[in-house]
């Protein structure tokens, strides 16, 4: 679909006020993308479609999540509305033909955040809070911060603080991903000092990994050269298989790399503990 076609399809599916909000988020996301050097088209599309799953009523969301094999956690059981972000991350491809892992991830994370958010993730999260149709106590403070601050992390940290305070005042459950997002900004996980080569694929994709990190995880980094737009890359942590960053890979590519990582995870963890493939001992 073209962007115009996406807009028309979204307008057909959403209520009038929800569509107006989506346009507001898209336009706000572009302004933030310009300021912080993020791809403006991706920001617009992610902002436009971030609430595409709001075409469903709250009571329909659990069934839609189950249909897409989306895990429903304790907080989502209590507040099914949160599921619209995860469902929307699937619908952008199903309905709107958007096969872009960065956009899907930004939509997935736009409601409760996540640790180690990408700049696009942060922009969609924040644009959702300050777009012109929003009207709640404190929104002008956040808008003013967006104008004055050149530090995206400072902006997002303030937004997360405000979100947590709001949820606590409502005596609702605070999503652990929101806490993780805030804690990561305050105390980012130390990056590994040593990275070891593990595998080179036929398309020159390199898979490398860290040593065992202090939290007993292993960072796996996938990178593919592209003559048109530089390196595509993604970051995965073992043994949880947590994807923390995806840049320019399609969902199919992400799925392919995750299949490779899952099938070799035992070796990666072994080599991580022994200083890489070249230093590993064999029985």
C-alpha positions in Angstrom: 0.0 0.0 0.0 1.0 3.6 -0.5 0.8 5.9 2.5 -2.3 7.5 1.1 -3.9 4.1 0.8 -2.9 3.3 4.4 -4.6 6.5 5.5 -7.8 5.7 3.7 -7.9 2.1 4.9 -7.2 3.2 8.5 -9.9 5.9 8.3 -12.4 3.3 7.2 -11.6 1.0 10.1 -11.2 3.4 13.0 -13.6 5.7 14.8 -13.3 9.3 13.9 -11.6 10.5 17.1 -9.2 7.5 17.0 -8.2 8.3 13.4 -7.7 12.0 14.3 -5.4 10.8 17.1 -3.5 8.6 14.7 -2.9 11.5 12.2 -1.8 13.6 15.2 0.7 11.0 16.3 2.1 10.6 12.7 2.7 14.3 12.3 4.2 14.7 15.7 6.5 11.7 15.1 7.8 13.3 11.9 8.6 16.5 13.8 10.5 14.5 16.4 12.2 12.4 13.7 13.5 15.6 12.0 14.9 16.8 15.3 16.6 13.6 16.3 17.8 12.3 12.9 15.4 9.4 12.6 13.9 8.2 9.3 10.9 10.5 8.8 8.9 8.1 6.6 9.2 5.2 9.1 8.2 7.6 11.9 5.1 8.7 9.9 4.0 5.2 9.1 4.6 3.9 12.6 2.8 6.9 14.1 -0.1 6.5 11.6 -0.6 2.8 12.3 0.4 2.6 15.9 -3.3 2.2 17.0 -4.5 0.2 14.0 -5.7 -2.6 16.3 -8.0 -0.2 18.1 -10.5 -1.2 15.5 -11.3 -4.0 17.9 -13.3 -3.4 21.1 -11.4 -4.2 24.4 -13.3 -7.4 24.9 -12.2 -8.7 21.5 -8.5 -8.1 22.0 -7.6 -11.3 24.0 -9.1 -13.5 21.2 -7.2 -11.5 18.6 -4.0 -11.9 20.6 -4.5 -15.7 20.9 -5.2 -15.9 17.2 -1.7 -14.4 16.6 -0.1 -16.5 19.3 0.7 -13.4 21.4 1.4 -14.1 25.1 -1.1 -12.5 27.5 0.7 -11.6 30.7 -0.6 -10.8 34.1 -0.9 -7.0 33.5 -2.6 -7.6 30.1 -5.1 -10.0 31.7 -6.0 -7.1 34.0 -5.9 -4.5 31.3 -6.7 -6.1 27.9 -6.4 -2.7 26.2 -2.6 -3.0 26.3 -2.9 -5.9 23.8 -3.7 -3.5 21.0 0.0 -2.6 20.7 1.1 -6.2 20.2 -1.7 -7.0 17.9 -1.1 -3.8 15.9 2.5 -4.9 15.4 1.2 -7.9 13.5 -1.6 -6.1 11.7 0.6 -3.6 10.0 1.8 -6.4 7.7 -1.5 -8.4 7.6 -3.7 -5.4 6.6 -1.4 -2.6 5.5 1.4 -4.5 3.8 4.1 -3.0 6.0 6.9 -5.5 6.3 9.4 -3.6 8.4 10.7 -4.9 11.7 11.6 -1.5 13.0 8.1 -0.1 12.4 6.5 -3.2 13.9 8.7 -3.0 17.0 7.9 0.7 17.5 4.2 -0.1 17.4 4.7 -3.1 19.7 6.5 -1.0 22.3 4.4 2.3 22.0 2.1 1.7 25.0 4.4 0.4 27.9 7.9 0.9 26.5 10.8 -1.6 26.8 14.4 -1.7 27.9 16.9 -0.5 25.3 14.4 1.2 23.1 15.5 2.4 19.7 15.2 6.1 18.7 12.1 5.2 16.6 10.6 3.3 19.5 11.1 6.4 21.7 9.7 8.8 19.2 6.4 6.8 18.7 6.0 6.3 22.5 6.4 10.0 23.1 4.4 11.2 20.1 1.5 9.2 21.3 1.7 11.1 24.6 1.9 14.7 23.2 0.1 14.8 19.9 -2.2 17.9 19.6 -5.4 16.1 20.4 -4.1 14.9 23.8 -5.5 16.9 26.7 -4.6 15.8 30.2 -2.8 17.4 33.2 0.9 17.6 32.5 0.8 17.3 28.7 2.0 20.9 28.2 5.0 20.2 30.4 5.9 17.3 28.1 5.3 19.3 24.9 7.5 22.1 26.3 10.3 19.6 27.1 10.1 18.2 23.5 10.7 21.8 22.2 13.5 22.7 24.6 15.5 19.5 25.1 17.9 18.0 22.6 18.3 14.8 24.7 15.8 12.2 23.6 16.7 10.0 26.6 15.9 12.8 29.0 12.5 13.3 27.2 11.6 9.6 27.4 12.7 9.3 31.0 10.4 12.1 32.0 7.6 10.6 29.9 8.1 7.2 31.6 8.1 8.9 35.1 4.8 10.7 34.3 3.3 7.4 33.0 4.3 5.5 36.1 2.9 8.2 38.4 -0.4 8.2 36.5 -0.8 4.5 36.7 0.1 4.4 40.4 -2.4 7.2 41.1 -5.1 5.1 39.4 -4.0 2.2 41.6 -3.5 0.1 38.5 -0.7 -2.4 37.8 2.5 -1.0 36.5 3.8 -3.0 33.6 7.2 -4.5 34.2 8.4 -3.4 30.7 7.8 0.2 31.8 9.9 -0.2 34.8 12.6 -1.9 32.7 12.5 0.9 30.2 13.1 3.5 33.0 15.7 1.5 34.8 17.7 0.9 31.6 17.8 4.7 30.8 19.1 5.3 34.4 21.5 2.4 34.4 22.2 1.0 30.9 23.5 -2.6 30.9 27.3 -2.4 30.4 28.2 -3.4 26.9 30.5 -6.5 26.6 34.1 -5.6 26.0 34.8 -8.7 23.9 32.8 -9.9 20.9 33.7 -13.1 19.1 32.9 -14.3 15.6 30.6 -17.2 15.4 29.2 -17.7 11.9 29.3 -16.1 8.4 26.3 -16.9 6.1 26.2 -17.1 2.3 25.0 -13.5 2.0 28.0 -12.2 4.1 25.8 -11.9 7.2 28.0 -12.0 10.3 26.9 -13.5 13.6 29.0 -12.6 16.6 28.6 -12.9 20.3 29.8 -11.6 23.6 31.4 -13.3 26.6 29.0 -14.3 29.4 27.7 -11.0 30.8 27.3 -10.2 34.6 23.6 -11.2 34.4 24.6 -14.6 32.8 23.2 -13.6 29.4 25.0 -13.5 26.1 24.7 -10.8 23.5 24.3 -12.0 19.9 24.8 -9.4 17.2 23.7 -10.0 13.6 25.0 -7.7 10.8 24.5 -7.8 7.0 26.2 -5.4 4.6 24.1 -3.6 2.1 25.5 -1.5 -0.7 22.4 0.7 -0.8 21.8 1.7 2.8 24.7 0.4 4.9 24.6 -2.4 7.4 21.4 -4.0 8.5 21.6 -5.4 12.1 19.8 -6.8 15.1 20.7 -7.7 18.7 19.5 -10.7 20.6 20.2 -11.8 24.1 20.5 -15.5 25.2 19.1 -17.6 26.8 15.9 -15.5 26.8 16.0 -14.9 23.0 15.1 -11.3 23.8 15.3 -9.1 20.7 16.4 -5.6 21.7 17.2 -3.9 18.4 16.3 -4.5 14.7 17.5 -2.2 12.0 16.3 -2.6 8.4 15.6 -6.3 8.5 12.2 -7.6 7.4 10.2 -9.9 9.6 11.1 -12.9 7.5 14.8 -12.1 7.8 14.4 -11.7 11.6 12.6 -15.0 11.8 15.3 -16.7 9.7 18.1 -15.4 11.9 16.2 -16.3 15.1 15.9 -19.9 13.8 19.6 -20.1 13.2 20.3 -18.6 16.7 17.9 -21.0 18.4 19.4 -24.0 16.7 22.9 -23.0 17.7 22.3 -21.3 21.0 23.9 -24.1 23.0 27.1 -23.7 21.1 27.0 -19.9 21.3 26.7 -20.1 25.1 29.5 -22.6 25.4 31.8 -20.5 23.3 30.8 -17.4 25.2 31.9 -19.1 28.4 35.3 -20.2 26.9 36.4 -17.1 25.1 35.0 -17.7 21.6 35.2 -20.4 19.0 38.9 -20.3 18.6 39.6 -20.8 22.3 36.8 -23.3 23.0 37.8 -26.7 24.3 36.3 -29.9 22.8 35.7 -33.3 24.2 
